[in-house]
Amino acid sequence: KIKFLTQTKITLGLTNIFPLHARVEEFRVPEEERFDGIVSRAFASLADMVEKTSPLLLPTGKFYAMKGPEEEPIPAGRTLIHDVPLTVPGLDAIRRLLIF
């Protein structure tokens, strides 16, 4: 997935994204360097994903969670902005992008 993101960044000439492969529990950033947005695939429950990534996100930042079809409670203190159905080529399964 990091190779894909890196290639996408190069192909599109993007300069403001930073693909990173790291365990969120071990990753730290100074408060002034927090992120505008975090994209995460479904590595845990929605509540755990939001809890573990919140220290990395600016107060005005958005969290983008790739999830399957199952419904999960919205984490405390968060507002679901969009629930976008996704079609993944070659995958016959329901996927969603949840934006908080």
N, C-alpha and C positions, 0 to 999 in steps of 0.2 A: 504494500500500500504506500509506503514511503517512496519507493521507486516511481510509482505512478504519479504521486503528487509532485515529486521533483521534476519528472519529465513534463508534466502539465505546466509547471511554473516556467520551465525553460521554453517550451513550445509557444506559450502565450505571452512570454516576455514580462511576466509578473515580477514585481520587485518588492511587494509588500506582504508576501506570505512566507512562512518559515516552517516547512515540513520538519517534524521532529519525531523521532522514535525514542520514547522514554517511558518509564513507568511513572504515572502521574503522582503516585505516592512519594517518589523520590525527587521530583522536579520542583525547583524553587526559583522564583524570580523576585527581584526587589519590587516593592509596591509601585514605584514610578515606571516600571517596565512591564506591567501587566498587559494582557492582550485585549484587543477590541473584540475578538471572536475566537471561539474554540470549537473545532469540529471533532466529533468523536464517534467512532462506531460503537456498536453495542457491546461494551466490555463488562458491563455490570447492570444492576437495576438502575432505573432512571434516577432514583433518589441518591444512590451511591455515586453515580457519574457526576451529578450536579454538586454533591457535597465535596468530592475529591478535586473537582476542577475550579470551584468557586474562588479559592485563594489566588488563582492565576488570572482571573478575569477582572477587567475594569468594572466599576459599578455600572457603567453605561453599556458594557459589552453584551454580546449575545452568545448563547450556547446553542450549538447545532448538534442534535443527537440523532444518529442513524439507528433506527429501531425496527423490530419486526411488527407483526400485526397485533400482538397482545396489548391490552390496555393496562396502563399503570397509573397510579395516583400522581398528580402533579406535585412535585416537591414543594415543601413549605417555603413561602417567601418568593416563589417564582410564578410568572404568568406565562402561559402558553400563548405565543404570538401566532404561530402557524403550525398546522399539521399537514404536511405535503406528502401525498402518495407518490411513491417512486417506482419506476420500472427499471429493473436491472437486466440488461441484455444477457441471455443465456441462463437466467435464473427464473424458475417458475415458482416464485414465492412473493408474498406481499412484503414490501418494505416501506418505511415512512421516514421522513425527516421532520423532527420536532424542533421548533425554534423557540427558545426562551429568551 
